[in-house]
Amino acid sequence: MTDVLAVRYGDDWIHEVNVKEKQPPTSPTSPTVCPTNFILHYAVPGPKNKWSHHSVTMSHTDPRQVASWVKTIRNYLMGLSHRPRKILLFVNPFGGKKKGLKIWEKDVQPLMTIAGIDTKMLVTERVGHARDTLLSADLSDFHAVVCIGGDGTLAEVINGLVLRASRDRQIDPNNSEADLPTPRLPIGVIPSGSTDTVAYSLHGTTDVQTAAIHIIFGDNTGLDISSVHSDRRLLRLYASMLSYGYLGDVIRDSEKFRWMGPQRYDYSGFKKIVANKGYEGEIHLLSDPCHPATSTRCIKNCTRCLQHMHNSIPDKEISRWLTVRGKFFMVNGANLSCGCSRSPMGFSPHCHVGDGCVDVILVRHTSFFNNIRMLLRLSSKQKTLYDLPFVEVYRAREFTFRALPTLHMQSSNEISNRYLKSSLSVWNCDGEVIDSSNVKIRVHCQLVNVFTRRAQEPVHDRTCFC
Ligand SMILES: Nc1ncnc2c1ncn2[C@@H]1O[C@H](COP(=O)(O)OP(=O)(O)OP(=O)(O)O)[C@@H](O)[C@H]1O
């Protein structure tokens, strides 16, 4: 029964049973006509973590029996109080292959109508629109906020909701030590971006129908969110990935080629891999005793995330501070596995969605050949980055990064601004550029609730780390 999406009276009074329902002349529980059949809409799990919508028509000669069944199922569904009844939904028409609106019309709206979810839809018109709306709109009527977009759109929703909750509770988000409040409204993630790593990590697929079904089911899980501070200012909250060096350079460069669509990442990625730049830096991190390579995969009923949800993990006394210096091709703070269809294992396949940690993946500056090796690993369905000799992986609760040229400049004025600029990269934060090099990252354990029943199985199982 938990897989039922909705129940409707049958074609005695319904025209298009799959999509639009003709409203009954009176309340659905007291029909003026006497239907002798009803339609049960339900979801079925399939391979590769996909769910699909199905319906079955059931008949009985006695309309009172049909009415009784419909009433019983409706009462059961009404009792599932975690299912959202009214949602605010943002559509980014601009992300990914610009299919956001089509996805809404073709895949999402019909399912929401079937499930009886009252949806207020808003098409975003500019960068920051979703965030600003969430900071100012009256949200009291809504049970959830949903976005159709990529990781950047989701990040806007998360930033808007958390900043709103902070303001309401008079918590200063610029204080990097502050415990940020959990927003009241859970979040639904429907992928239509270029990479969609959050949807992929949560649902195990970027299938749109699956994402909509997870929202209708209403089951939710706590998702860690990491804050990025610099100079005592909150720059951004992120759910997926923060990356300095190669991916920072790629995102900065690729913005110029947005007209290419998702191919812009291939183009800029190629240019920057050939350039093979290295960046000096120092990472200071509060490491968790659980090393990513020895950790489990995070799927449905993940015990590590459940333990953290109930705060049954002893805290900072078992963590220790470490410092790592060097010249890096890339410095990454992965809040999730960061898998996507092009990189099924992601940067850190053993990363957990709700354990209060980020996986810090440091890729040393090395040869062009090794960079290619790393990219091949990233696109592998079986292998990970963990065992590459020029990659170091840590699990951390917080970390700071300082670009070493900045440190040099503080002690010597000889370095010109031009040299300084070329020796600094930017951060790629969930697909957006952050210019400040020196940052502090802190994980806020299960800060937001997201709709998902989680993946039933790892996207691609593996047997060893060879
Ligand atoms: N109408 C719009 N015009 C221009 N930009 C927009 C508009 N609506 C939203 N945006 C911005 O587009 C940015 C990118 O969107 P999004 O992250 O959804 O797609 P993407 O970058 O292609 O996908 P991904 O982040 O998964 O790689 C977001 O940061 C958002 O602020």
The ligand as an SDF file (V2000), in Angstrom:
LIG
                    3D

 31 33  0  0  0  0  0  0  0  0999 V2000
   15.8880   32.0510  -16.4880 N   0  0  0  0  0  0  0  0  0  0  0  0
   17.1770   31.8980  -16.1670 C   0  0  0  0  0  0  0  0  0  0  0  0
   18.1350   32.4650  -16.9260 N   0  0  0  0  0  0  0  0  0  0  0  0
   19.4300   32.3170  -16.6370 C   0  0  0  0  0  0  0  0  0  0  0  0
   19.8950   31.6010  -15.5890 N   0  0  0  0  0  0  0  0  0  0  0  0
   18.9910   31.0140  -14.8030 C   0  0  0  0  0  0  0  0  0  0  0  0
   17.5930   31.1300  -15.0310 C   0  0  0  0  0  0  0  0  0  0  0  0
   16.9390   30.4350  -14.0800 N   0  0  0  0  0  0  0  0  0  0  0  0
   17.8930   29.9200  -13.2680 C   0  0  0  0  0  0  0  0  0  0  0  0
   19.1140   30.2580  -13.6900 N   0  0  0  0  0  0  0  0  0  0  0  0
   20.4380   29.8710  -13.1560 C   0  0  0  0  0  0  0  0  0  0  0  0
   20.9680   28.8280  -13.9590 O   0  0  0  0  0  0  0  0  0  0  0  0
   22.0100   28.2250  -13.1970 C   0  0  0  0  0  0  0  0  0  0  0  0
   22.3190   26.8370  -13.7140 C   0  0  0  0  0  0  0  0  0  0  0  0
   21.2110   26.0370  -13.5770 O   0  0  0  0  0  0  0  0  0  0  0  0
   21.2750   24.4850  -13.1760 P   0  0  0  0  0  0  0  0  0  0  0  0
   22.2600   24.2440  -12.1370 O   0  0  0  0  0  0  0  0  0  0  0  0
   19.8780   24.1020  -12.8860 O   0  0  0  0  0  0  0  0  0  0  0  0
   21.7220   23.8300  -14.5500 O   0  0  0  0  0  0  0  0  0  0  0  0
   23.1230   23.2780  -15.0070 P   0  0  0  0  0  0  0  0  0  0  0  0
   24.2100   24.1650  -14.5340 O   0  0  0  0  0  0  0  0  0  0  0  0
   23.0180   23.0390  -16.4670 O   0  0  0  0  0  0  0  0  0  0  0  0
   23.1380   21.8510  -14.2820 O   0  0  0  0  0  0  0  0  0  0  0  0
   24.1220   21.1950  -13.1640 P   0  0  0  0  0  0  0  0  0  0  0  0
   24.2630   22.2050  -12.0560 O   0  0  0  0  0  0  0  0  0  0  0  0
   23.4230   19.9510  -12.7260 O   0  0  0  0  0  0  0  0  0  0  0  0
   25.4110   20.9170  -13.8820 O   0  0  0  0  0  0  0  0  0  0  0  0
   21.5070   28.2650  -11.7640 C   0  0  0  0  0  0  0  0  0  0  0  0
   22.5390   28.6620  -10.9150 O   0  0  0  0  0  0  0  0  0  0  0  0
   20.3970   29.3020  -11.7670 C   0  0  0  0  0  0  0  0  0  0  0  0
   20.6670   30.3480  -10.8640 O   0  0  0  0  0  0  0  0  0  0  0  0
  1  2  1  0
  2  3  1  0
  2  7  2  0
  3  4  2  0
  4  5  1  0
  5  6  2  0
  6  7  1  0
  6 10  1  0
  7  8  1  0
  8  9  2  0
  9 10  1  0
 10 11  1  0
 11 12  1  0
 11 30  1  0
 12 13  1  0
 13 14  1  0
 13 28  1  0
 14 15  1  0
 15 16  1  0
 16 17  2  0
 16 18  1  0
 16 19  1  0
 19 20  1  0
 20 21  2  0
 20 22  1  0
 20 23  1  0
 23 24  1  0
 24 25  2  0
 24 26  1  0
 24 27  1  0
 28 29  1  0
 28 30  1  0
 30 31  1  0
M  END
$$$$
